[in-house]
Amino acid sequence: MGEQPIYSTRAHVFQIDPNTKKNWLPTSKHAVTVSYFYDSTRNVYRIISLDGTKAIINSTISPNMTFTKTSQKFGQWADSRANTVYGLGFSTEHHLSKFAEKFAEYKEAARLAKEKSQEKMDMATSPSQESPAGELSSPLTPVTPPMENINGTDEICDTTPNTDTRPEPAQNALAFAHSPAMTKHWEAELEALKGNNAKLTAALLESTANVKQWKQQLAAYQEEAERLHKREMEKLKEELENMNDLMEQKDSLTQKLEEMELRSRVLEEQLAGAEQRLEENQEEQENFRKSLRTLLELLDGKIFELTELRDTLARLIEEAS
C-alpha cells in the first residue's frame, strides 16, 4: 500500500539555527499539520509536515532518536540525517503529550523493524548512521522556543532557559556520505521522497480542484440565495403595496361610514322633529275640531232661535191681516 499517514496533529514548526545552534528559527508562519507516516514497503516511520507545497519536516524515526518535552507545550528532537533539531509548539499540553506518546510508540516499532532488517548485516562494517556520536539529541540540552502564538491562539508556550549546544561532528557526517550502503540508502530515500512528493502534489492538485468546485458551488448557492431573496423581497413589497391600498380603502370606507353615521344622526334628529311637529299639528287639529263643534252647536242653537223667531213673525203677520 506504500506510505500512509497514521496520526496527524497541528503545531508550529521550528528548526535550530544552524549557525548558532542556540536559537529557534520558525519554518511556518502559522500552525501546520504534522503527520506520522508509515511505509509498509520499507517498514519505516517518518514525520512529515508541509507548509503549502514546501516540506518543512522530513524526518525518519530511528531507534536512537529521543523526543524531549522542554516545556508544557513545546517539544524537540534531533535528526542527524538532516543535521538539525526540530521543535514543535502545541496549543495544549494534551496535544504535546499525545505527540510524544506516538513518537515513543513508533520509535520502538522502528527499533524492532531494524533488528529484523537485513540491512543491519550490510551496514555492520560501517558506522551506524544513528550512533550516539552522530545524534544531535545526546549533547543538546533543551533550547528556548520563541514566544510565538500557538495554533493561531493567544496562548504562549512555556519555555525553559536555553544553554549552549554542541554542533554535529563533521567527520562522522562525512563517513556517512561516502558509505556505499548510505549512498544506496539515500537513493532509496530520494526515490521514496519523490514518490511522496508526487502523491502530495497530486493530493494538492485534487484539493485545489475540489476547492475550485466548492467555490463554484458556493457561488451558485449565493446566486440562488440572492435570487430567492430578491424574489421574496419583491413579493413582500407587492404585499406591502396591497396592504397600503387596503389601508387606504379602509380609511376611505371608515370616513364614509362616519359620514353616513353623521347623516343618520341628523336624519334621526329631523325625524324626531317631524314627529314632534306632527303631534303638535294633530293636537292643533283636534283643538280646531273641538272649536268647530262648539261653533256648530252654537250655530245650530242660533238657527233654532231664528226659526222660532220666523215662525212667530209669520203668525203675527197672519193675525194682523
C-alpha positions in Angstrom: 0.0 0.0 0.0 3.1 2.3 0.2 3.4 5.1 2.7 0.2 6.1 4.6 -0.5 8.7 7.3 -1.2 7.1 10.7 -1.5 10.1 13.0 -1.8 13.8 12.5 -1.9 16.9 14.7 -1.3 20.7 14.3 1.7 22.7 15.6 4.1 25.5 14.9 7.3 24.1 13.4 10.8 25.4 14.3 14.4 24.4 13.4 17.6 25.1 15.3 19.7 28.0 13.9 22.5 26.1 12.0 24.9 28.9 12.8 24.5 29.5 16.5 22.9 26.1 17.4 21.1 28.1 20.2 18.1 29.9 18.7 15.0 28.6 17.1 14.0 29.7 13.6 10.3 29.4 12.7 9.7 27.5 9.5 6.0 28.1 9.4 4.1 31.3 9.8 1.1 29.5 11.2 0.2 26.2 12.8 0.5 23.4 10.2 -0.4 19.8 10.0 2.4 17.4 11.3 1.8 13.8 10.5 3.4 10.4 11.2 3.7 8.3 8.1 4.4 4.5 7.8 6.0 3.0 4.8 4.8 -0.7 4.8 7.2 -1.5 1.9 10.4 -0.5 3.8 8.9 -0.7 7.3 9.9 2.9 8.0 8.2 5.6 10.2 8.6 9.2 9.2 7.5 12.6 10.5 6.4 14.9 7.6 5.0 18.4 7.6 4.2 20.7 4.6 3.8 24.4 4.6 1.9 24.8 1.3 3.9 22.7 -1.1 7.2 23.1 0.8 8.3 20.2 3.0 9.5 21.7 6.3 9.8 18.4 8.2 11.0 15.1 6.6 12.4 13.1 9.5 12.8 9.3 9.5 12.4 8.0 13.1 15.3 5.9 14.3 15.7 3.8 17.5 18.3 6.3 18.9 16.1 9.4 18.5 14.6 11.0 21.6 11.7 13.4 21.8 12.2 15.8 24.7 9.5 17.9 26.3 11.2 21.3 27.1 8.0 23.0 28.4 4.3 22.3 28.9 3.6 23.0 25.2 7.0 22.6 23.4 9.0 19.5 22.4 12.0 18.8 20.3 14.1 16.0 18.7 17.3 15.8 16.8 17.7 14.3 13.3 21.4 13.5 12.5 20.4 12.7 8.9 19.1 16.2 8.3 21.8 17.6 10.7 19.2 19.7 12.5 16.9 19.8 15.5 13.2 20.2 15.1 10.9 21.9 17.5 7.1 21.8 17.8 4.9 24.3 19.6 1.4 22.9 20.5 -1.7 24.7 21.6 -2.2 22.5 24.7 -0.2 20.2 26.9 -2.5 17.3 25.8 -1.5 17.6 22.2 2.2 17.6 23.2 1.8 14.5 25.3 -0.1 12.7 22.6 2.6 13.5 20.0 5.3 12.3 22.5 3.4 9.1 23.1 3.2 8.4 19.4 6.9 9.2 19.0 7.8 6.7 21.6 5.5 4.1 20.1 6.8 4.5 16.6 10.4 4.7 17.8 10.0 1.3 19.4 8.4 -0.1 16.3 11.4 1.3 14.3 13.8 -0.5 16.7 12.0 -3.8 16.2 12.0 -3.3 12.5 15.7 -2.5 12.4 16.5 -5.7 14.4 14.6 -7.8 11.8 16.0 -5.9 8.8 18.6 -7.5 6.6 20.2 -4.1 6.1 21.8 -4.4 9.6 24.1 -7.1 8.3 25.1 -4.9 5.2 25.9 -1.9 7.5 27.8 -4.0 10.1 31.2 -2.8 8.8 30.3 0.9 8.6 29.4 3.3 11.4 25.8 3.3 12.3 24.1 6.4 11.0 22.3 6.8 14.3 25.3 6.3 16.5 25.5 8.4 19.7 28.4 10.4 18.3 26.2 11.5 15.3 23.0 12.0 17.2 22.3 15.6 18.0 19.9 14.8 20.8 22.7 13.5 23.1 24.8 16.7 23.5 21.8 19.0 23.0 20.1 20.5 26.1 16.6 22.0 25.8 16.6 25.2 23.7 14.2 28.0 24.4 11.5 28.3 21.7 10.4 31.7 20.6 7.5 33.4 22.3 5.0 32.7 19.4 1.3 32.3 19.5 0.5 28.6 19.0 -2.2 27.3 16.6 -3.5 30.9 16.0 -4.5 31.4 19.7 -3.2 33.9 22.2 -1.7 31.2 24.3 2.1 31.5 24.8 4.4 28.4 25.1 6.0 28.0 28.5 9.7 27.5 27.9 12.9 26.8 29.8 16.2 28.8 29.7 18.4 27.8 26.8 22.0 26.7 27.1 24.9 26.3 24.6 24.7 23.4 22.2 27.4 21.4 20.6 27.4 21.0 16.8 27.3 17.8 14.9 30.8 16.3 14.3 31.6 16.8 10.6 33.8 13.7 10.3 31.0 11.4 11.2 28.7 13.0 8.6 31.5 12.7 6.0 31.8 9.0 6.7 28.1 8.6 6.3 28.2 10.4 3.0 30.9 8.2 1.5 29.5 4.9 2.7 28.2 2.7 -0.2 25.4 1.5 1.9 24.4 5.0 2.9 24.6 6.1 -0.8 22.2 3.2 -1.6 20.1 4.2 1.4 19.9 7.8 0.3 19.0 6.9 -3.2 16.1 4.8 -1.8 15.2 7.8 0.4 15.3 10.1 -2.6 13.0 7.8 -4.6 10.6 7.5 -1.7 10.6 11.2 -1.3 10.0 11.7 -4.9 7.1 9.3 -4.8 5.7 11.1 -1.7 6.1 14.4 -3.3 4.2 13.1 -6.4 1.5 11.9 -4.1 1.4 15.1 -2.2 1.4 17.1 -5.4 -1.5 15.0 -6.8 -3.3 15.4 -3.5 -2.7 19.2 -3.6 -4.0 19.4 -7.2 -7.0 17.3 -6.2 -7.6 19.6 -3.2 -7.2 22.7 -5.5 -9.8 21.2 -7.9 -12.1 20.5 -5.0 -11.7 24.0 -3.7 -12.4 25.4 -7.1 -15.5 23.2 -7.4 -16.6 24.2 -3.9 -16.1 27.9 -4.8 -18.3 27.3 -7.9 -20.9 25.6 -5.8 -20.7 28.3 -3.2 -21.1 31.0 -5.9 -24.1 29.1 -7.3 -25.6 28.8 -3.9 -25.0 32.5 -3.2 -26.6 33.4 -6.6 -29.6 31.2 -5.9 -29.9 32.7 -2.4 -29.7 36.2 -3.8 -32.3 35.3 -6.4 -34.6 33.9 -3.8 -34.0 36.8 -1.5 -34.8 39.2 -4.4 -38.0 37.3 -5.3 -39.0 37.3 -1.6 -38.3 41.0 -1.3 -40.4 41.7 -4.4 -43.2 39.6 -3.1 -43.1 41.3 0.3 -43.0 44.7 -1.5 -46.0 43.7 -3.5 -47.9 42.5 -0.4 -46.9 45.7 1.3 -48.3 47.8 -1.6 -51.5 45.7 -1.5 -51.7 46.3 2.2 -51.2 50.0 1.7 -54.0 50.0 -0.8 -56.2 48.1 1.6 -55.4 50.5 4.3 -56.3 53.4 2.1 -59.6 51.7 1.2 -60.2 51.0 4.8 -59.6 54.7 5.7 -61.9 55.8 2.9 -64.6 53.4 4.0 -64.2 54.4 7.6 -64.6 58.0 6.6 -67.7 57.3 4.5 -69.1 55.3 7.4 -68.5 58.1 9.8 -70.2 60.5 7.3 -73.2 58.1 7.0 -73.4 57.8 10.8 -73.4 61.6 11.0 -76.1 61.8 8.3 -78.1 59.1 10.1 -78.0 61.1 13.4 -79.1 64.3 11.5 -81.9 62.3 9.9 -82.9 60.9 13.2 -83.0 64.3 14.7 -85.0 65.6 11.7 -87.4 62.6 12.1 -87.8 63.3 15.8 -88.6 67.0 15.0 -91.1 66.0 12.3 -92.8 63.5 14.7 -93.0 66.3 17.3 -94.4 68.7 14.8 -96.9 66.1 13.6 -98.0 65.5 17.2 -98.4 69.3 17.6 -100.4 69.5 14.4 -102.6 66.7 15.4 -103.2 68.4 18.7 -104.0 71.6 17.0 -106.3 69.9 14.5 -108.1 68.2 17.5 -108.5 71.6 19.2 -109.7 73.1 15.9 -112.3 70.3 15.5 -113.4 70.9 19.1 -113.8 74.6 18.3 -115.7 73.8 15.2 -118.1 71.5 17.1 -118.6 74.2 19.7 -119.3 76.8 16.9 -121.6 74.3 15.1 -123.5 73.7 18.3 -123.8 77.5 18.8 -124.8 77.9 15.2 -127.5 75.2 15.5 -128.8 77.0 18.5 -128.9 80.3 16.8 -130.6 78.7 13.7 -133.2 77.1 16.0 -133.8 80.5 17.7 -134.1 82.2 14.3 -136.5 79.6 13.1 -138.7 80.1 16.1 -138.4 83.9 15.5 -139.5 83.5 11.9 -142.4 81.3 12.8 -143.5 83.9 15.4 -143.2 86.7 12.9 -145.2 84.8 10.4 -148.1 84.1 12.8 -148.1 87.8 13.8 -148.3 88.8 10.1 -151.2 86.4 9.6 -153.0 87.7 12.6 -152.5 91.3 11.6 -154.1 90.8 8.2 
